[in-house]
Amino acid sequence: MRFATLQTSAGPTCAVQLADGRFLPVSGACKAAGLSEVALLDGSLQALIEGGDAALAAVADLLSRAQSGDATLTVLAVESPVLLAPLPRPKKNVFCVGRNYAEHIAEGARAQNTKIAVTEVPVYFTKPCTAVIGPNAAIPIFPHVSAQIDYEVELAVIIGRPGRDIPRHRAYDHIWGYTILNDITARDVQRRHGGQYFKGKGLDGSCPLGPVVVTRDELTDPQNVGLRTLVNGELRQSSTTAQMIFDIPTLIASLSEGLTLEPGDILATGTPSGVGYAMEPPTFLKDGDEVICEIDGIGRLANPVRTV
């Protein structure tokens, strides 16, 4: 199933996508069907994820009824919604992985004229929840802060089952779904702060997310999907998740060592080569640009760039 968060007059609401592309608001469908599932009536994707398998099964039944033409449900379907980030305000900082594609490490070394080694263990950093924006929302440029705003397409994992010290062979059991994340980075800020990641990657609007979350069963081989970035229609990044240095089970096992992962947690898995700062000459995002991140099986995350 494919889930999104829609902006409505009553506020954000979680919806499941029908085969024809329309979105069925989960809370409204639940009420129309006379169901009393608390996780579904809440109206948020976070509550749905926390509801576990029972909540997901209830939505699957509603979806099946709607697809079969149940008028009490299909009348609720939204054809052209305003999409927000699927998790508009994550409960925790977004977990991110740096240096997880060999070619990205190599291009960074060339651009900085230095040697950057592949690490023996994953490198983690976080983005604050204030960085999260949705599809079509503007990526802000703050000229007084940075002149080197860059893009990074990433496959993001959404945790569904809580766990600590999760073994590799059980990692996929803890995944609820997947989405697209654009790890917007202020390169000059990152360098100015000693190369540490948080400040340069944590500015407001630096975490476009969406447009949908696909459930785990929708992406049958997440370790072999194509991902791309286009800027103003020009292809900049093009690779597959098969090129990750540390695969998804390794990342989950490593991150969860002594650290509890919880439903709704987001883990961005790194970016391939093709970023702007490694181009010759370096090419950064500017006002008026459009950035599109694509991942096969999920969709396209498009965002304009605007000076604030």
N, C-alpha and C positions, 0 to 999 in steps of 0.2 A: 504494500500500500504506500501511497504517497501523501504526505501531510504538509500543510502550510498553515501559517497564521495570517488571518485576514483582518484588515482594518474595517470596522463597522461603526455605525453611529453609537452603538452601545459599548464600544471598546474592542480590543483585540479578541479574536476568537479562533480556535483551532478548527481546521476543516480537512476533510479527506477528499482527494481528487477522484472524480469519476472518469470513466473511460473516454468520455467525449470532451474532457478537459475542464469541465465545470467543477466547482468545489462545493461540497456538502458540509455545512457547518455541523460539527459533531454535537455540540450542546443542543442546538435546535432540533436536530434529527432525533436525538435521544428523548427530548420532551415530546415530540410529535408521535414517537413510537410508544410512549408511555413507560419508558425505562427509568429506573431509579439509580443507575450507576453513578455514584458520587464523582468518580474520576472523570466521567464524560460530561456531567452537568457543570463541572467547574469551568469548562470552556477554554482551558489552556493546554498546550501540548505538554508542558511540564507535568501537569496532573495526569494526563493520559499515559505518559511514560511511567510515572510512579505507580499507575494502576496495574502495571504488569500484564501478564498474558490474558487475564480475565477481561481487562478493559480493551485490549487489542482484539480479542475474539468478538466482543460485543460490537465494536466498530466494523469488523469484517462482516458481521451479520447485517448491520445497517446498510453497508455498502452494497452487499448482495441484493438486498431488497430494493434499493434505489436503482441498481442496474437492471433489475427485472421490471422496473416501471411503476413501483409503488408511488402513487400520486401524492400521498401525504408527505413523502420525503423529497421527491423530485421537484416539487414546487418550491422547496427551500434552496435549491442549487443556485450558486452564484456564477454568472458567466464571465464577467470581467472584473475580478476583485482587485483591490489594492493590497498587495502582499507586503507583509512586514517580515523581519527576520523570523524564522520558525520558532526560535526561542528568543524573544525580543529583549529579555532581561535575564540572562542566565543567573542561576543562584550562586555560582562561583566564577572566579576568573577562568578564562578559556586557557586550557593547557595547550602548549604548542611545542613542536619539535624543530630544532634547527639542524642544518647540515645533514640532511637525510637522503640526498641524492648526490652521487659522486660527481656528475658533471656540473652541478651547481657549486660544489666545493671548488672544483677546478677553475670555473670562471671567476669565482671570488678571489682565488689566489692570483690569477692573472691580472684582474682589475686592481688589486691592492699591491701587486708586485711583491708578494710575500708567499711563504709556504704555509698552507693550511692543511693539516693532517686530518685523516678520517679518525674520529674518536672511537674508543673501544666501547663506550656506552653512549646511549642517546643523550643529547643536550636539550634540556627543557627550559622554557620560559613561559610567562603567562601574559595574557591581554586582559585588562579590566573589562567588566561588563559594560561600562560606559563607552567602550570602543565599538560595540556591536551596532550595526545598521542593517537594513534589509535591502531587498532588490529595488533598484531604481532610485534609492536614496543617494544623495550626493556625498561623495568622498570629499571631506573638507581639506583645503590647503591653508595652513596658517603661515603666511609669509614671514612673520616676525619670529617664527619658531624653526621653520625648515624650508629649504629650497631644493630638497632632493627627495621627493616623495616617489616611492617605488611600489610595484605590485608583486604578488606571489600567489599563484593559484595552489590550493591545497585540498586534498580529500580530508574531510573532518568526520570523525567517528563520534556518535552519540551513545553514551553509556546507558544501559537499561536496567542492569542488575547490579546492586552494590557488591563491593568486594575489596578485600585487601590481600596482598601477597597472592595475586591471581596467577596460577601457572599458565604457561604458554598454551598448553593443550585445552585449556578451558576458556581462553580469552574471548573467542567468538560467542560463547554463551552469555557474556556480559555486555554484548553490543545490541543496542536497540535499532540503530539505523545509521545512515550516512547523509552528509550534505556537502555543499561547496563552501569553502572559506577563502577569502582573499586577504592574505596577510600584508596589509598596507604597512610600509616601513619608511620612516624618515631616516635615510642613510646618514646624513650629516649629524643628526641628533644621536644616532646610534654610535658613531665614531667619537663624537664629542664627550660622550659619557663612558669612555674607556672601552668601547666595544661591547658592553653588556647590552642585552636585548630589550629589557622591559620598557625603558623610557622611549626609545626610538620606535617601538612597535605598539605602544600603548596609548597613542594620542586619540582623542575623540574621533569617532568615525573610521578608525583604522581596522575594523573587523567586519567588512561586509559578509553576510551569511545568508544562504538560501539557494534558490528560491523555495525549495521543498526539502523535507527530510524523507528519504525512502527507507522503508523498513529493511531489516537485515536480509530477509528472503528475496527482496527485489534485486539486490546486487549480489549475485551468486558467487562472483569471484572478484572481491574488492581489491585483490592483490594483482589484478591484471586489467585495469581499466585506463582508457586514455584520458588525459587532462591537458587543457590548452588555455592560453591567454591571448586575447586580441586587444590591441589598443587602436582605436579609430579604424577598425577593420584589418589592421596589420597583424599577422600572426607573430607573436613574440615567444611564447612558450609552447612546446608540444612534446609530450613524453607519455609514459605509462607508469602506473603505480608499481609495476614489476621492477622498476629501477630503484626502488627504495633500498637503502643500506640496511636499515632495521625495519623488518616487516611489522604489520599491525599486531600480531600476537606478542612479538618481542617488546614493542612499545608499551602495550597494556601490562605485560608482566613486569617490566622495569618500572614504569610509573607507579604501579600499585604496591611496590615494595615498601611496607610500613606506612602506606598512604591510602586511605579508603577512597575508592571511586564510588560515586553515587549516581542514581538515575538523573539524567539530564546533563551530566558533565560532558563537556565537549573537548575532544582531543584532535588538534590539527597535526597532520602527519608529515609536514615538510613540503618543500617546493622543488621542482626541477630547474634546469638551466633556462636562460633566456630573460633574466631580469634586466631592468633598465640600466642599473649602475654598471653592469658588466659589458654593455654595448660600446662600440667604438664609433663616435664618442659616446660617453654616458648620456642616456636619454631618460629624463624623469617626467613624471606626470605633470600636466599643466592645466590651468583653467580651460574648460571646454572639451577636454578629452572624454572619451567613453571607454571604459574598461569592461571587457566581457570575459568571464572565466567559465569554462565549460568542463564538465566531467561526464563521460559517457554513462548512460543509465540514470543520471540525476537531472541534468538539464543545463541551463545557462543562467549565470548570475551577472546581470548588467548593472553598472553604476556610472553615472556622470561624475566628473571632477569639477569642483567649484572652489574658487578662492573665497575665504571667509573674511 
